[in-house]
Amino acid sequence: MQKFITPLINVFKFHKKKIGVFTLSVLLFSLLLFHYNDLGDLVSAKVIEATNGSVSVQFEDMGISFFPFGVKLQNVYVNTPMVPELKTDSLAVSPTIWGAITGRPGIKIRLGGIFDGGIYASAQLERKEKSEILTVNADWNSLSLKSLLKLQNITLPIKGSIDGEAENVKVDLKFSQPPSGKVVLKSKVLEMPSTPIATIMGPIELPNLKFSEIAVSTSLKDRDLNIENAMIGTSKDDISANLTGRIGVQINAYPSGMNAQFNNYKLNLELRVKERVAKTGYLPLALGFLEKCKTGASAGTLVFRCVFEGAQFGTVPRISTF
């Protein structure tokens, strides 16, 4: 027996690097050549099971990425009763190494070709005695506004895209405390050709609207949505506005998902309309409701400074000036 064991020990002793390289190569090629597409039906079935049938996922190709390590999918379709079908050209999911070390599990997600743009997000879960806090950071670029509006079944011939970021958004999965965080939205050019829309007073014709820049900064804290600044258009545009204020938000959890209810609010609006367009389309009627907060005209531009207050969205607000 000794004469068989000794040569075997010598093989491992003097050729351990070669054996290690060979073993690593076998594992690597096994990962690369494995038919991950065969797992597609299993993944789809697990998603349906985990969401009680409310979400289904289909994809055409599945593989492994090494830098960073994770799973990548191609041509992904997501169906849920809450919104129309979502499609993304690519989806990459990878775990956070630091989260695994600290015991705070997290993932990083990259979506390509969604709403004609891209989204990158990271999420980390922290478990405490009476809460489970999910912290999300994300940024997105070139998302089509027209595609986003379709999520709410709103069809408008709008042209433009939106960039933005969500910073340190915290959501308690047990809802023992309200969510918080900051969201910033930006758009360089937004244009909507003249189009009719249906209202409770009948169809009205919207004029051609074009905004050369949009920048919105909001934060959510203590059940208040704070609009730190919302700039819509600039002085070069026919219509431009600045909006600040606060909106009370109550977020409730149901088996079918979350629901946000907007309560008491106070909004400060400074609206600027060029006199030459103030007499076109529906604008004379709309501006008539704001006559009490009209502060005059300057360089051919009508200026309105209005304060809107109310106990709940959907009711007629109190309008004053500032």
ZAMARGU-4260 file (C-alpha; in steps of 0.2 Angstrom, whole numbers, plus 5000, padded with zeros to 4 digits):
<rodrens>
0) 5000/5000/5000 | 5014/5012/5004 | 5022/5011/4987 | 5005/5017/4980 | 5002/5031/4993
5) 5020/5038/4992 | 5020/5042/4973 | 5002/5049/4975 | 5008/5061/4989 | 5023/5066/4978
10) 5011/5070/4963 | 5001/5083/4974 | 5017/5089/4982 | 5027/5094/4966 | 5012/5097/4955
15) 5000/5106/4966 | 5000/5122/4955 | 4996/5112/4939 | 4982/5102/4948 | 4975/5119/4955
20) 4975/5127/4938 | 4967/5112/4930 | 4953/5111/4943 | 4950/5130/4942 | 4949/5128/4923
25) 4937/5114/4924 | 4926/5124/4936 | 4927/5140/4925 | 4923/5131/4909 | 4908/5122/4918
30) 4901/5139/4922 | 4904/5146/4905 | 4897/5131/4895 | 4882/5127/4907 | 4866/5129/4898
35) 4858/5142/4909 | 4844/5144/4897 | 4837/5128/4903 | 4834/5136/4920 | 4823/5149/4912
40) 4806/5140/4915 | 4812/5136/4933 | 4816/5155/4936 | 4799/5160/4929 | 4790/5147/4939
45) 4799/5153/4955 | 4794/5171/4952 | 4776/5167/4950 | 4776/5157/4965 | 4785/5170/4976
50) 4772/5184/4970 | 4757/5173/4971 | 4754/5174/4953 | 4754/5193/4952 | 4771/5194/4943
55) 4777/5184/4928 | 4794/5185/4920 | 4800/5179/4903 | 4817/5181/4895 | 4826/5174/4880
60) 4844/5171/4886 | 4853/5169/4903 | 4871/5169/4907 | 4884/5173/4921 | 4894/5189/4922
65) 4911/5189/4931 | 4915/5207/4933 | 4905/5210/4943 | 4900/5192/4947 | 4881/5190/4944
70) 4867/5184/4933 | 4863/5193/4916 | 4847/5191/4906 | 4843/5197/4888 | 4826/5203/4882
75) 4816/5202/4898 | 4797/5204/4899 | 4788/5207/4915 | 4769/5206/4917 | 4760/5213/4932
80) 4741/5218/4933 | 4747/5235/4940 | 4755/5242/4924 | 4756/5237/4906 | 4770/5224/4901
85) 4788/5230/4904 | 4802/5226/4893 | 4821/5228/4895 | 4834/5223/4882 | 4846/5217/4896
90) 4845/5214/4915 | 4861/5211/4926 | 4859/5207/4944 | 4874/5205/4956 | 4876/5203/4975
95) 4886/5217/4985 | 4902/5209/4992 | 4902/5221/5007 | 4885/5218/5011 | 4889/5199/5012
100) 4903/5203/5024 | 4894/5214/5035 | 4878/5204/5036 | 4868/5217/5027 | 4862/5208/5011
105) 4861/5219/4995 | 4861/5218/4976 | 4865/5229/4961 | 4854/5230/4946 | 4857/5237/4929
110) 4844/5238/4916 | 4848/5242/4898 | 4835/5247/4885 | 4821/5250/4897 | 4810/5265/4891
115) 4823/5268/4878 | 4835/5272/4892 | 4845/5264/4906 | 4843/5262/4925 | 4856/5257/4938
120) 4851/5254/4956 | 4858/5246/4972 | 4848/5240/4987 | 4853/5235/5004 | 4843/5227/5018
125) 4846/5230/5036 | 4836/5220/5049 | 4833/5228/5066 | 4822/5223/5081 | 4805/5229/5074
130) 4809/5234/5057 | 4817/5229/5040 | 4825/5244/5032 | 4828/5243/5013 | 4840/5257/5007
135) 4839/5261/4988 | 4850/5272/4978 | 4847/5273/4959 | 4851/5284/4944 | 4843/5283/4927
140) 4846/5292/4910 | 4837/5295/4894 | 4820/5288/4899 | 4807/5291/4886 | 4793/5302/4894
145) 4780/5295/4881 | 4784/5277/4887 | 4783/5282/4905 | 4766/5290/4903 | 4760/5274/4895
150) 4762/5265/4912 | 4747/5276/4918 | 4738/5273/4902 | 4741/5291/4897 | 4743/5293/4878
155) 4750/5310/4873 | 4762/5315/4858 | 4775/5321/4870 | 4793/5321/4865 | 4808/5321/4877
160) 4817/5311/4889 | 4822/5312/4908 | 4837/5309/4918 | 4838/5308/4937 | 4843/5300/4953
165) 4836/5293/4969 | 4847/5295/4984 | 4846/5286/5001 | 4828/5281/4999 | 4823/5271/5015
170) 4808/5260/5015 | 4803/5250/5031 | 4796/5233/5024 | 4786/5231/5040 | 4779/5249/5039
175) 4783/5253/5057 | 4790/5270/5050 | 4787/5281/5035 | 4798/5280/5020 | 4811/5294/5017
180) 4823/5299/5003 | 4827/5312/4990 | 4823/5311/4971 | 4830/5323/4957 | 4823/5324/4940
185) 4830/5333/4925 | 4826/5335/4907 | 4834/5346/4894 | 4821/5347/4880 | 4802/5343/4882
190) 4790/5346/4868 | 4771/5342/4866 | 4763/5347/4849 | 4745/5355/4850 | 4733/5341/4855
195) 4715/5339/4861 | 4712/5332/4879 | 4696/5326/4887 | 4691/5336/4903 | 4675/5337/4914
200) 4671/5352/4904 | 4673/5344/4887 | 4688/5343/4876 | 4700/5357/4875 | 4714/5360/4864
205) 4732/5361/4871 | 4743/5373/4863 | 4760/5368/4857 | 4771/5367/4872 | 4790/5367/4873
210) 4801/5368/4888 | 4820/5370/4885 | 4824/5363/4903 | 4816/5355/4918 | 4824/5352/4935
215) 4814/5345/4950 | 4821/5341/4967 | 4810/5333/4980 | 4813/5325/4997 | 4801/5313/5007
220) 4802/5314/5026 | 4790/5312/5041 | 4775/5309/5029 | 4778/5325/5019 | 4783/5326/5001
225) 4794/5342/5000 | 4796/5350/4983 | 4812/5359/4986 | 4812/5367/4969 | 4803/5362/4953
230) 4809/5373/4938 | 4798/5370/4922 | 4805/5380/4907 | 4816/5395/4907 | 4813/5414/4902
235) 4816/5409/4884 | 4800/5398/4883 | 4782/5404/4880 | 4777/5397/4897 | 4788/5394/4912
240) 4785/5391/4930 | 4794/5388/4947 | 4785/5377/4960 | 4789/5374/4979 | 4779/5368/4993
245) 4774/5353/5004 | 4761/5338/5001 | 4756/5327/5015 | 4758/5308/5009 | 4750/5293/5018
250) 4757/5277/5011 | 4747/5261/5015 | 4752/5243/5012 | 4739/5230/5005 | 4741/5212/4999
255) 4741/5219/4981 | 4754/5232/4984 | 4757/5249/4991 | 4745/5264/4989 | 4749/5283/4991
260) 4736/5295/4997 | 4739/5313/4996 | 4732/5324/5010 | 4734/5342/5015 | 4746/5353/5004
265) 4752/5370/5002 | 4761/5374/4985 | 4769/5391/4979 | 4768/5393/4960 | 4776/5407/4950
270) 4770/5406/4932 | 4776/5416/4918 | 4766/5417/4901 | 4771/5427/4886 | 4756/5439/4881
275) 4756/5433/4863 | 4752/5415/4868 | 4740/5420/4883 | 4726/5423/4871 | 4727/5406/4862
280) 4718/5390/4864 | 4712/5386/4881 | 4724/5398/4890 | 4712/5413/4893 | 4700/5401/4902
285) 4714/5393/4912 | 4722/5409/4917 | 4705/5417/4922 | 4705/5405/4937 | 4722/5413/4942
290) 4717/5431/4939 | 4717/5435/4958 | 4735/5431/4959 | 4741/5440/4944 | 4754/5452/4949
295) 4756/5461/4932 | 4766/5460/4916 | 4785/5463/4912 | 4793/5464/4895 | 4778/5456/4887
300) 4776/5442/4900 | 4761/5440/4912 | 4767/5435/4929 | 4756/5425/4942 | 4761/5421/4960
305) 4749/5409/4967 | 4748/5400/4984 | 4737/5384/4983 | 4731/5376/4999 | 4719/5362/5003
310) 4715/5348/5015 | 4716/5334/5001 | 4720/5333/4983 | 4705/5332/4972 | 4695/5346/4981
315) 4694/5364/4976 | 4710/5373/4983 | 4711/5390/4992 | 4720/5402/4980 | 4729/5417/4987
320) 4745/5427/4981 | 4762/5430/4988
</rodrens>
